[in-house]
């Protein structure tokens, strides 16, 4: 009996939302001092909306990249490579050559992201539930789902990939 892979949700830390709401409350005295300072309240409220809404969802069908005012669905068939940039953020390279940054996903989250796709890694190992691969090693970025064809004309992101390159 096989079970479907669990969907994975990646969001900014909840403390960002709380801090933005506290900052919004703190701006009320400033905004009430003069009518032209009223828009100051909007800045922390926009930050709270961003942290509440943005993120990445992954399931067997593909990725959903969420932003404040929209979202983008990326099916796994359009993904050529999952990797990490020099700053440790997860990126996805699409078959058409575009590179997208995955909101709220770090390099250490790549095994959990791939596990949500329902596939293994390109080397045949299955990702573990945490930040380690099934063989106990840390991910080195550049992970590719096994059901995806190997890109031939693309190179790794500049500056190395993943925590192993640092």
C-alpha positions as CSV (number, residue, x, y, z in Angstrom):
1,X,0.0,0.0,0.0
2,X,1.6,3.3,-1.1
3,X,0.9,6.6,0.4
4,X,0.8,9.9,-1.4
5,X,3.7,12.2,-0.6
6,X,2.8,14.9,1.9
7,X,2.5,18.4,0.6
8,X,5.0,20.9,1.9
9,X,4.4,24.5,2.9
10,X,7.1,27.0,3.3
11,X,6.4,30.4,4.8
12,X,8.4,33.3,6.3
13,X,8.8,33.1,10.1
14,X,5.6,34.1,12.0
15,X,7.6,36.5,14.1
16,X,7.8,38.8,11.1
17,X,4.0,39.2,11.1
18,X,3.8,39.8,14.8
19,X,6.6,42.4,14.7
20,X,5.0,44.2,11.8
21,X,1.6,44.3,13.6
22,X,3.4,45.7,16.7
23,X,5.1,48.3,14.6
24,X,1.8,49.2,13.0
25,X,0.3,49.8,16.5
26,X,3.4,51.9,17.3
27,X,2.9,54.1,14.3
28,X,-0.6,55.2,15.4
29,X,0.6,58.0,17.7
30,X,2.9,59.3,14.9
31,X,0.1,59.1,12.3
32,X,-2.3,60.9,14.6
33,X,0.1,63.8,15.1
34,X,-0.5,65.1,11.6
35,X,-2.7,64.1,8.8
36,X,0.1,63.8,6.3
37,X,1.8,61.1,8.4
38,X,-1.1,58.8,8.2
39,X,0.4,56.7,5.3
40,X,3.2,55.7,7.7
41,X,0.9,53.1,9.2
42,X,0.7,51.4,5.8
43,X,4.4,50.3,5.8
44,X,4.2,47.8,8.6
45,X,0.7,46.7,7.5
46,X,2.2,45.9,4.0
47,X,5.0,44.0,5.6
48,X,2.5,42.0,7.7
49,X,0.5,41.2,4.6
50,X,3.6,40.1,2.8
51,X,4.7,37.8,5.6
52,X,1.2,36.3,6.0
53,X,0.7,35.7,2.3
54,X,4.0,34.9,0.6
55,X,5.6,31.5,0.5
56,X,5.9,28.3,-1.5
57,X,3.7,25.2,-1.6
58,X,4.8,21.9,-3.1
59,X,2.8,18.8,-3.8
60,X,2.8,16.0,-6.3
61,X,1.3,18.3,-9.0
62,X,4.0,21.0,-8.8
63,X,5.0,24.2,-7.1
64,X,2.9,27.2,-6.1
65,X,4.8,30.4,-5.6
66,X,2.8,32.9,-3.6
67,X,3.3,36.6,-3.5
68,X,1.3,39.4,-1.9
69,X,-0.8,40.1,-5.0
70,X,-0.7,36.8,-6.9
71,X,0.6,33.3,-7.3
72,X,2.3,31.2,-10.0
73,X,1.8,27.5,-10.5
74,X,4.8,25.6,-11.8
75,X,4.2,21.9,-12.8
76,X,7.0,19.5,-12.1
77,X,7.2,18.8,-15.8
78,X,8.4,22.4,-16.3
79,X,11.2,22.1,-13.7
80,X,14.7,21.4,-15.0
81,X,16.6,21.8,-11.8
82,X,16.3,22.7,-8.1
83,X,19.4,24.3,-6.6
84,X,20.6,26.9,-4.1
85,X,22.1,30.2,-4.9
86,X,25.2,31.7,-3.2
87,X,23.0,33.2,-0.5
88,X,21.5,29.8,0.4
89,X,18.1,30.6,-1.1
90,X,16.4,27.8,-3.1
91,X,15.9,28.5,-6.8
92,X,14.2,26.5,-9.5
93,X,15.5,26.5,-13.1
94,X,12.7,26.0,-15.6
95,X,13.1,24.1,-18.9
96,X,12.7,27.3,-20.8
97,X,15.8,28.8,-19.1
98,X,14.1,31.1,-16.6
99,X,15.2,31.0,-13.0
100,X,12.8,31.6,-10.1
101,X,13.6,32.2,-6.5
102,X,11.3,30.1,-4.2
103,X,9.9,32.4,-1.5
104,X,10.7,31.2,2.1
105,X,12.6,28.1,0.9
106,X,16.2,27.7,2.0
107,X,18.9,25.3,0.6
108,X,18.4,23.0,3.7
109,X,14.7,22.7,2.7
110,X,15.4,21.1,-0.7
111,X,15.1,17.5,0.4
112,X,11.7,18.2,1.9
113,X,10.6,20.0,-1.3
114,X,11.7,17.1,-3.4
115,X,9.9,14.6,-1.1
116,X,6.7,16.6,-1.7
117,X,7.1,16.0,-5.4
118,X,6.8,12.2,-4.9
119,X,10.2,11.5,-6.6
120,X,13.7,10.7,-5.4
121,X,16.9,12.5,-6.0
122,X,18.9,12.2,-9.3
123,X,21.4,9.8,-7.6
124,X,18.5,7.4,-6.7
125,X,18.4,8.2,-3.0
126,X,15.2,9.3,-1.3
127,X,15.2,12.5,0.6
128,X,14.8,12.3,4.4
129,X,12.1,14.3,6.2
130,X,14.7,16.8,7.6
131,X,17.7,18.5,6.1
132,X,19.8,15.4,5.4
133,X,19.6,13.0,2.5
134,X,18.7,9.4,3.1
135,X,22.4,8.4,3.2
136,X,23.0,11.0,6.1
137,X,24.8,13.6,4.0
138,X,23.9,17.2,3.6
139,X,22.4,18.3,0.3
140,X,24.8,20.1,-1.9
141,X,22.2,21.9,-4.1
142,X,21.7,21.1,-7.7
143,X,19.2,18.4,-6.8
144,X,17.1,17.2,-9.6
145,X,13.9,15.1,-9.4
146,X,14.6,11.7,-11.1
147,X,11.7,11.9,-13.5
148,X,13.2,15.0,-15.1
149,X,15.6,15.0,-18.1
150,X,19.1,16.2,-17.6
151,X,19.5,19.7,-19.0
152,X,22.4,19.8,-21.5
153,X,23.0,23.5,-22.2
154,X,22.7,24.9,-18.7
155,X,25.3,25.5,-16.0
156,X,25.2,25.6,-12.2
157,X,24.4,29.0,-10.6
158,X,27.5,31.2,-10.0
159,X,29.1,31.0,-6.6
160,X,28.5,27.3,-6.0
161,X,25.4,25.7,-4.6
162,X,24.1,24.8,-1.2
163,X,25.8,24.7,2.2
164,X,28.6,22.3,1.0
165,X,30.0,25.1,-1.3
166,X,30.4,27.5,1.6
